[in-house]
Amino acid sequence: MARASLTGAALVASALAGHVRAEPTPRDGVLVDAVEVRGARRTRKATITALLPRKPPAVFLRRELDEFERRLNNLGIFDRVLVSLESRALVVEVREKWTLIPTIDFATGQTLADTYVAVGATDHNFLGTASALTLNVSYEDRGLNGYVGWQGHPYDPSIGAPLLNAFYGSSGVSFDSGQEWRRHQAGGSFGWLLPYSYGLPLRVSAALFGHVERISERLGQPIPSSGVAFGSELEVAWDSYTWHDLAPYGYALSIGVSAGAFVPAAQARHSLGVHGLFAVAPTTTTALMAQVTAEVVSSGNPNHSLLLSSWQEVRGLTDSFYRDQAQLTGNVELRQAARFAERWAVQAVAFADAAVFTPFDVTGTAQAAQTAFGAGVGLRLIPTLLAQVVPRIDVGRLFAPDRRWFFQLGLAQYF
């Protein structure tokens, strides 16, 4: 979750600017006069060469070429990347995925009302620029939602990239005490991914956000009022993660903060989130994956809360129910894949999900901490020729806060 003031972004940008090093000499690395790109039909050559730390002719260190190859992989639009030297030419050979992907995402919940369904499309390589343009409509959190967004890729070392989105969201909110209502939100945000320096694996993004919030279908008292929320966000991420369809490896750490307000109720809407993603790949088809997320929001209104769900945090939970002030979640998966064709594989998964959380009551006051835990096994079909598409089925047992068996279907990896 990326949240904070734009002043913080300026300070980080200044620190990055102070990290600039002198360009290497031929004694330090290899001299490259030109770049040759092979295999790119839809991706612009300028999109690829923009990831280099400097324009040829120039001298590049071996570690810089390794980092260049990692960034190409992490764009997620190629399933093969090879960077090599031929005389004084840097040869970049790629195999493109099909990146205009219809969104037909789906995940079952504890009840029919808790089903998650999304329909739309994303071009993960919009106009050959490796930026993502997304339009979708979804049913989630027991309500209809719509989203349009444009995000530049986060790996450009020189100018950075824009972040722009607009959304409408509705959700059902209910409590054990019997109060319930429907929340409607409409708004958007604008931000910028700062240049991603080769000197540090540090990514920074800053944004301004705002939305109108309306409450309807009220049942019981007290019920929060309608109003307008606005604020600013900042996220700083340390990125040493290398994407691979079957066996990613490395780690990524991020911290995000936001400062905001809700009027006319004069309520604070602040948040803080820390996220860690870790992957170990003993072989090219085996991966041990783990993620940990800690989040907290300001109190006073359950419409500004964290949502612990089955389709994102702990599989098997009742959705649209656990609205929290603070939560610590963790997910672990052991993945083993087997290729049955050049660009197709199946993957077996053993998983465990856990959480500790402090739910809000209807007044936005945090209650006693609770726990959630579940475990199970799953199966994935991985078409590496398609970007961000992984049909998934999981079967498992929820042990807390309730005890039940569950199964879940989806069209993407759980994390």
FIVEX-17305 format. One record per atom (N, C-alpha, C): x, y, z; residue in one letter. Coordinates in steps of 0.02 Angstrom, whole numbers, plus 50000, padded with zeros to 5 digits. Example, Ala and Ser with C-alpha at 12.3 -4.5 7.8 and 13.67 -1.06 7.14 Angstrom:
residues 2
506604971650390a;506154977550390a;506604983550390a;506424988850354s;506844994750357s;506455000250394s;
end
This chain:
residues 415
500434994150000m;500005000050000m;500455006150000m;500365010749952a;500805016549946a;500445022649971a;500675025750026r;500325031550053r;500815036350085r;500815043150068a;501165048150106a;501175054850074a;501565059550102s;501585066250075s;502075066850019s;501945071449973l;502385072449916l;503045075649937l;503055078949995t;503675081650020t;504175076050032t;503945070450059g;504385064650069g;504675062150004g;504285062249950a;504525060049885a;505095064549861a;505035071049872a;505565075649851a;506215074349888a;506165072749952l;506765071149991l;507105064949966l;506705059749951v;507005053549925v;507335054749858v;506995058549814a;507275060049748a;507935063649755a;507975068249803s;508605071949814s;509155067249836s;508985062349879a;509485057549902a;509735053249844a;509285051349800l;509485047449742l;509935051449696l;509785057749687a;510195061949643a;510905062449670a;510975062349736g;511635062649766g;512025056249761g;511705050849736h;512035044449732h;512355043249664h;512335048249619v;512605047449552v;513355046249554v;513585041249515r;514295039649511r;514575041849444r;515235042649441a;515555044249378a;515465038349330a;515405039849266e;515325034649216e;515965030349213e;515885023649203p;516465019349200p;516885020649138p;517515018649141t;517975019249084t;518055012449052t;518335012048991p;518435005548958p;518815000549001p;519235003049047r;519604998449091r;519144994949141r;518564998149155d;518104995349205d;517624990149176d;517444990849111g;516934986449084g;517014985449009g;516444985148973v;516464983848901v;516184989948864v;516484991448807l;516274997048766l;515734994648718l;515164998048718v;514604996248673v;514465002248628v;514495001048563d;514355006348515d;513615006748495d;513275000948496a;512585000748473a;512214995048507a;511544995348503v;511114990048531v;510704987048474v;510714980448470e;510314976848421e;509774972848457e;509144973948440v;508584970448472v;508304965248423v;508254959048446r;507994953648405r;507374950648437r;506864949348397g;506274945848421g;505714950448444g;505834956948448a;505314961548471a;504904963948411a;504274961948409r;503844963948354r;503364969648376r;503104969048436r;502644974248460r;502984979248506r;503524977148539t;503874981548586t;504344986248549t;504304992648564r;504744997448532r;505464996448555r;505934997348509k;506634996948528k;506805002048581k;506505008048576a;506645013248625a;506415011248696a;505895007148701t;505665004748766t;506205000448798t;506544996348758i;507064991948784i;507704995848800i;507925000048754t;508565003648765t;508495008848821t;507885011148835a;507785015948889a;507945013048958a;507975006348962l;508145003149026l;508885003249041l;509305004848993l;510025005249004l;510195011249047l;510735010849085p;510915016549129p;511175022549090p;511395021649028r;511625027148986r;511565025148913r;511555030048868k;511475028648797k;512145026748765k;512155021548722p;512765020048684p;512895025648634p;513525026648614p;514115022848635p;514305024448708p;514435019348746a;514615020248817a;514925013848842a;515235014248900v;515525008448934v;515025006048987v;514914999348988f;514454996349036f;514824991249079f;514694991449144l;514964986349189l;514564979949182l;514874974349198r;514534967949193r;513924967849238r;513974970649298r;513394970549343r;512834974949316r;513004980149277e;512484984249246e;512114980349192e;512474976349154l;512144972249103l;511714966849135l;511934964049191d;511524959249227d;510884962549253d;510944968649279e;510364972349303e;509894974149245e;510174975949188f;509774977349128f;509364971249109f;509664965249111e;509304959149094e;508754957649145e;508894959049210r;508384957949262r;507784962449251r;507914968749234r;507364973449223r;506944971349163r;507264968849110l;506884966449053l;506434960649073l;506704955949112n;506294950349136n;505704952749178n;505824957649221n;505314959849268n;504764963949235n;504854966049172l;504304969349137l;503704964649130l;503834958049129g;503304953049125g;502994952249056g;503314955049004i;503034954548937i;503434949948892i;503974946848919f;504374942048883f;504424935648923f;504434929848889d;504574923648926d;505264920848909d;505654924748872r;506364923148863r;506744929648850r;507284930648887v;507704936548879v;508424934248880v;508814936348831l;509524934748827l;509914940948806l;510374943148847v;510794948948832v;511514946448822v;511804948148765s;512484945848749s;512854951248712s;513504950148701l;513934954848665l;514184951548602l;514134955148547e;514424952948484e;514854958548459e;515524957548464s;515994962848449s;515834968748495s;515664974548469r;515504980248512r;514774982048508r;514354977048492a;513634977848491a;513324973948549a;512844977048583l;512464973748635l;511844970748603l;511784964048604v;511244960548571v;510724958648624v;510114960848614v;509554959248659v;509064954848621v;509014948548642e;508564943848609e;507984942348656e;507374943448633v;506784942448675v;506264938248637v;505834935048676r;505254931748648r;504644934648683r;504224937948644e;503664941648673e;503084937048693e;502754938848747k;502114935848764k;501554939648728k;500974936448725w;500374940048703w;500144944148762w;500124950748756t;500034955048814t;499354958548817t;498944958248765l;498264960948768l;497824955348796l;497704955548861i;497404949948896i;496694951748920i;496194948148897p;495524949148925p;495524947249000p;495204951149040t;495134949649111t;494504945649122t;494594939349139i;494024935149158i;494244931749223i;494364935949273d;494634933349336d;494054931049380d;494204926049423f;493674922849461f;493974919449521f;493654920249578a;493844916549638a;493224915449681a;493114909349701t;492534907749742t;492664909949814t;492124911149852g;492164912849922g;491764907949964g;491654909650027q;491304905150071q;490574904350052q;490264909750025t;489574909450002t;489554912249930t;488974911449897l;488904914049830l;489004921649829l;488764925149881a;488834932349884a;489554934549890a;489994930049913d;490694931649922d;491124930149861d;490804928149806t;491174926749745t;491504933049718t;492114932149690y;492464937649657y;492474936149583y;492214940949543v;492204940249470v;492434946849439v;492884946549391a;493104952649356a;493104951349281a;492844956149243v;492834955649170v;493094962249141v;493554961749094g;493844967649064g;494434965849021g;494924970249017a;495524968948976a;496094973349000a;496704970648994t;497304974349009t;497804973348952t;498074978848927d;498634978348880d;499264979748921d;499654974448935h;500254975148976h;500844978048937h;500744979348872n;501274982348831n;500944987548785n;500604992348816f;500194997248780f;500635001248731f;500455000848667l;500815004348613l;501555002748612l;501734996748636g;502434994548635g;502874997848686g;502575000948739t;502955004748788t;503055001148855t;502814994948861a;502854991048923a;502444994248979a;502024999148964s;501565001849013s;500914997849010s;500504998349062a;499894994449066a;499274998949065a;498814997549020l;498175000849017l;497634995749035l;497244997249086t;496754992449112t;496064995449114t;495574991549093l;494864993249101l;494514986949125l;494164987349181n;493794981449202n;493184983249245n;492734978549247v;492144978849290v;492164972549333v;492014973149397s;492064967349440s;491494967249491s;491374961249517y;490954960349575y;491404957649631y;491514961749681e;491944959749737e;491724963549798e;491884960849856d;491684964049919d;490924965249920d;490564960449887r;489834960549884r;489554966849850r;489904969249798g;489664975049762g;489974975549693g;489654979649649l;489914980949582l;490444986349584l;490964985549542n;491514990149541n;491754991149469n;492034996949455g;492324998349390g;492985001949398g;493445000849350y;494125003649357y;494425004849289y;494755010549280v;495165011849221v;495825014849246v;496375012049223g;497025014349248g;497565013749196g;498055018149201w;498645017949158w;499255018549203w;499715013749196q;500315013649237q;500925012349194q;501405016849195g;502035015749161g;502435010549199g;502885007149164h;503295002049199h;503775005549247h;503975002149301p;504355005449354p;505115005149346p;505375003449287y;506085001949281y;506495007049241y;506195012549219d;506555017549181d;507035021349227d;507695021349212p;508175024649257p;508235032149246p;507875034949197s;507985042049181s;507395046549196s;506785044849172i;506225049549180i;505655046949224i;505655040549241g;505105037849280g;504485036749238g;503905036449270a;503295034749233a;502675037149271a;502125038549235p;501505040949267p;501095035249297p;500675036949344l;500175032649374l;499515036549373l;499005033849341l;498375037449335l;497805032449337l;497295033749378n;496715029249379n;496095032849401n;495525030049382a;494865032249405a;494455026049421a;494025026449471f;493665020449492f;492975022149520f;492545017049520y;491925017149558y;491895010549596y;491745010849660g;491705004749699g;491115004749746g;490804998949754s;490274998149803s;490404991749842s;490204991749904s;490314985849946s;489794985550001s;489664979450023g;489214978350079g;489614978050144g;489394981650195v;489724981850260v;489234979350312v;489444974350352s;488994971550402s;489384969550464s;489024969150521f;489334967650585f;488904962650623f;489214959150671d;488854954350713d;488274957650750d;488354964150766s;487844967650805s;487204969050765s;487214967850699g;486624968650658g;486624974850613g;487064979750627q;487104985650584q;487404983750517q;487144986650464e;487434985650398e;487244991450353e;487644992350301w;487514997550251w;487904995850188w;487764999850135r;488134999150073r;488535005550062r;489185004450048r;489645010150037r;489785010949962r;489725017149937h;489875018649867h;490445023749865h;490955022549825q;491515027149818q;491655028349744q;491805034649726a;491995036349658a;492545041649661a;493095040349625g;493645045049627g;494235042549587g;494835044449608g;495425042349571g;496055045049602g;496615044049567s;497265046549592s;497725047949534s;498215052249546f;498735053649498f;499395053649534f;499895050249504g;500545050049535g;501095049049485g;501695048049512w;502275047149469w;502765042249501w;503015037549461l;503565033249481l;504205036949466l;504605038449517l;505225042049507l;505725037749469l;506225040749436p;506725036749400p;507035031449445p;507155025649417y;507405019749454y;508155019249443y;508535021949490s;509265022549483s;509605015749477s;510145015349437y;510555009449435y;511005009049497y;511115014649530g;511555014649588g;511255011149648g;510585011449656l;510235008249711l;509615004749684l;509444998749711p;508834995349689p;508224998249724p;508145004849718l;507625008349756l;507115011349708l;506475009649720r;505925012449680r;505505016849724r;505305022649698v;504915027449737v;504325029849695v;503735030049724s;503145032849690s;502775037349739s;502475042649711a;502085047349750a;501445048949713a;500905050349750a;500265051549717a;499815055849760a;499335059049727l;498775062449760l;498135058549745l;497685057949794f;497075054149783f;496475057849812f;495885055949788g;495275058749815g;494675054849791g;494145054549831h;493525051249810h;492935053549852h;492355053049821v;491715054449854v;491465047949884v;491205048249945e;490975042249980e;490245043250001e;489815038749978r;489095039249993r;488855032850026r;488415033550077i;488155027850114i;487415027050097i;487205020750082s;486495019350068s;486295012750101s;485665010950095e;485385004750121e;485595003650194e;485455008650234r;485655008350305r;485195003850345r;485475000250392l;485084996150437l;485394996650506l;485034999550553g;485285000450621g;485645007050631g;485835008250693q;486205014250712q;486765012250759q;487325015950761p;487505021750719p;487765019550651p;487695024150602i;487935022950535i;488395028750515i;488975027650485p;489415033150465p;489085037650413p;489315043850410s;489025048750364s;489375048450296s;489075051550246s;489385052350181s;489865058250182s;490305058650131g;490775064150129g;491285063350074g;491845066950080v;492385066850031v;493035065450066v;493435060750038a;494095059150064a;494625061450014a;495195063950040f;495745066049997f;496395065650036f;496955065449999g;497595065050032g;498165063649984g;498735061750011s;499325060349970s;499645053849993s;500035050849949e;500325044249961e;501065044149941e;501445040049974l;502135038849956l;502315031549969l;502645028449921e;502895021549930e;503635021249911e;504025018049953v;504735016849939v;504845009349941v;505155006649888a;505254999349882a;505974997849866a;506244992749899w;506914990049885w;506804983749844w;507014983949781d;506824978749732d;507434974649711d;507494968649740s;508004963949719s;507674957349698s;507114957949664y;506694952249645y;506744951149570y;506824944949550t;506844943249478t;506254938849462t;505834941149415w;505234937449396w;505424931749348w;505084926049358h;505114920449312h;504444916949317h;504174914749260d;503504911749262d;503454905649307d;503984901549310l;503954895349348l;504334895849415l;504874899649417a;505284899749477a;505604906649488a;505214911449514p;505504917949531p;506014917249587p;506444922249596y;506924921949651y;507114929049671y;507354929749733g;507554936249760g;507044938749811g;507064945249823y;506604948149872y;506454955349854y;505884957749879a;505684964749871a;505354967049936a;505554972849959l;505294975750021l;505004982650006l;504444984350036s;504154990850024s;503824993550087s;503805000150092i;503445003550146i;503045009150114i;502415009450132g;501975014650104g;501605018250159g;501535024850152v;501165028850201v;500695033550165v;500155035350198s;499705040350170s;499475045050225s;499345051150205a;499055056050250a;498435058850216a;497865058450249g;497255060750218g;496735063050268g;496175065450242a;495635067850284a;494965066250252a;494445066050294f;493755064850271f;493325070550297f;492985073950251v;492565079750269v;491855078650244v;491345081350276p;491375086350331p;491455083450401p;491545076850407a;491585073850474a;492235075550510a;492725078550474a;493365080550504a;493725074650536a;493765069150498q;494105063150522q;494765062250485q;495265059650520a;495905057950489a;495835051550450a;496175051150393r;496205044950354r;496935043650336r;497295041050384h;498005039550375h;498095031950371h;498655029850343s;498815022650342s;499555021650336s;499765015650357l;500465013550352l;500475006150334l;500885004350285g;500934997350265g;501644995350249g;501834989350269v;502494986550254v;502384979750222v;502734978450167h;502644972250131h;503314969250112h;503364962650119g;503964959050098g;503784953050056g;504124952250000l;504034946549955l;504704942949948l;504704936349959f;505324932449959f;505244926249917f;505754924449879a;505724918549836a;506414915249831a;506414908749840v;507014904649832v;506864899549777v;507324898849729a;507214894349672a;507794889249669a;507734883449703p;508264878449700p;508384875749630p;507854875449588t;507904873349519t;507514878149475t;507544877249410t;507184881649364t;506434880349364t;506204875049399t;505484873549402t;505224873149473t;505644874649523t;505454874149594t;505534880949627t;505034882849667a;505074889249702a;504744888749770a;505084891449821l;504784892449887l;504634899849893l;503984901549896m;503764908549895m;503464910349963m;503584916549985a;503294918950047a;503184926450042a;502634928750072q;502524935950078q;502254937550148q;502444943350173v;502214945750239v;501994952950230v;501404954650258t;501144961450253t;500894963650321t;501104969650343a;500864972650405a;500564979450388a;499944980650410e;499584986750393e;499194989450453e;499124996050455v;498714999150507v;498415005550477v;497795007150498v;497465013350476v;497205017050537v;497065023450527s;496785027550581s;496075025250598s;495885026150660s;495235023750684s;494695029050676s;494075027250693g;493535032050695g;492985030950644g;493125026950590n;492625025750539n;492775019050505n;492325014050511p;492465007450481p;492465007550405p;492235013150374n;492295013650301n;493025014850280n;493435017150325h;494155017650313h;494485012150354h;494565006350323s;494785000450360s;495164995850313s;495484990950342l;495794985550304l;495284979950299l;495304976150244l;494834970650234l;495224964150229l;495104959750275l;495404953050273l;494944948550233l;495174946050176s;494734942550130s;495004935650112s;494574931650082s;494764925050059s;495144925349993s;494994930349951w;495284930549885w;495934934449883w;496184936849942q;496804940649941q;497264939350000q;497004937550059e;497424936750118e;497444929650147e;496864926850165v;496824920150194v;496264916350159v;496444911350120r;495944907450083r;495464904050131r;494804904150114g;494294900750153g;493904905250200g;494124911650210l;493764916150255l;493094918350225l;492644920450270t;492044923850248t;492234930850225t;492054932650164d;492264939150136d;491794944850158d;492044950950149s;491654957050162s;491424957450236s;491804954550281f;491594954350351f;492134956950398f;492764954950389y;493304956750434y;493614963350413y;493334968850440r;493584975650426r;493984977950487r;494624979050476d;495104979450531d;495474986050534d;495714987650594q;496164993350601q;496884991250587q;497064985250607a;497744982850596a;497724975450579a;498174973350536q;498224966250521q;498934964550498q;499144958550518l;499784955650498l;499624949150463l;499794948650399t;499634942650360t;500264939550331t;500244933050321g;500804929450291g;500554923750248g;500884922650193n;500714917250146n;501354913650125n;501324907050123v;501894902950101v;501644897950049v;502014897249994e;501854892249943e;502494888749921e;502464882149917l;502984878149886l;502724876049818l;503044878349764r;502804877249696r;503284872649658r;503004867549626q;503394863049583q;503054862449516q;503404864549463a;503114864649396a;503424859149353a;503054857249302a;503294852449252a;503054854849184a;503514855849138r;503324857949070r;503074851949031r;502534852948992f;502304847748947f;502304850148875f;502504856448864a;502614859348798a;503074865248808a;503324868048752e;503824873348758e;503574879248799e;502954881048790r;502694886948824r;502094885348869r;502064879148893w;501534876948938w;501824872748995w;501524873549055a;501744869649112a;501164868749161a;501204863449201v;500754862649258v;501164863549321v;500844865749374q;501204867149436q;500794864749496q;501104860649538a;500804858449600a;501034863049656a;500574864549703v;500714869449755v;500464866749823v;500884867649874a;500664866749944a;500694873649976a;500174875550014f;500144882350039f;499904882650111f;500064888350143a;499794890050209a;499704897550212a;499134899750241d;498984906850249d;498834908150323d;499054913950349a;498934915550419a;498854923050428a;498494925050480a;498394932150494a;498254933150568a;498464938950593v;498264941550658v;497964948450645v;497374949950672f;497034956050654f;496614958650712f;496504965350712t;496074968550762t;495474971650725t;494894968450727p;494304970950690p;494004977250721p;493704981250677f;493324987150699f;492614984950720f;492324988650767d;491604988050777d;491264993450735d;490614994250742v;490244998650698v;490425006050708v;490735007750764t;490935014650777t;491645016150754t;491995011150727g;492695012150707g;493175011550765g;492985007850816t;493425006550874t;493704999450869t;494364998850877a;494684992350871a;494494987750928a;494374981350912q;494184976250962q;494784971750976q;494684966551016a;495214961951034a;495484958350972a;496124956750973a;496454953550916a;496174946550905a;496134944550842q;495924937850822q;496444934950775q;496394928450762t;496854925050717t;496484921350662t;496834920250607a;496564916250552a;497134911850526a;496964905650508f;497474901050482f;497144895750439f;497464894250383g;497224889050338g;497804886050299g;497704880050272a;498224876750233a;497904871950184a;498284870250131g;498014865750082g;498484864650024g;498214862149969v;498604860749909v;498234863649848v;498604864449793g;498294867349734g;498634865049670g;498334866949615l;498594865249549l;498524871349504l;499044872649464r;499034878349418r;499174875849347r;498884879349298l;499064878449228l;499404885049207l;500024884549182i;500424890549167i;500574890949093i;500204895249056p;500374896548986p;500864902448983p;501504901148974t;501994906648977t;501944911248916t;501564909348866l;501464913748808l;500974919348822l;500614919048879l;500124924148897l;500374927948959l;500284934448959a;500494938549016a;499964938349071a;500184936649132q;499764937249192q;499144932749191q;499184926949160v;498614922249159v;498844915549187v;498554913449243v;498724907049275v;498084904049304v;497724899649268p;497154896249297p;497354892349360p;496954892849413r;497154890249478r;496564886849513r;496704881349548i;496224878349594i;496584876749659i;496284878549715d;496554877149782d;496034873549823d;496244868549861v;495814864849907v;496164864749975v;495804866350028g;496134866550093g;495664866450151g;495954867650210r;495584867550273r;495724874050310r;495194877550330l;495244883450372l;495194881150445l;495684883050487f;495704880950557f;495484886450605f;495554892750585a;495344898350627a;495204904350581a;494724908550598p;494304908650658p;493744903450659p;493604900250602d;493124894750598d;493484888650572d;493164882750579r;493454876650553r;493004874050497r;493284873850436r;492894871550379r;493364869750322r;493114865450277w;493464864050215w;493264869250163w;493704870550116f;493544875350063f;493904873449999f;493644876049944f;494024875949881f;493944882649848f;494434884449808q;494444890949776q;494704890449705q;494354893549659l;494574893849589l;494804900949574l;495284901649529g;495534908249509g;495884907849442g;496024913749414l;496374914149350l;497034917949357l;497314918049417a;497964921049429a;498274917749491a;498944918149497q;499254915649558q;498964919449618q;498924916049675y;498644919349735y;499074925349755y;499744924549748f;500194930249757f;500824929149717f;
end
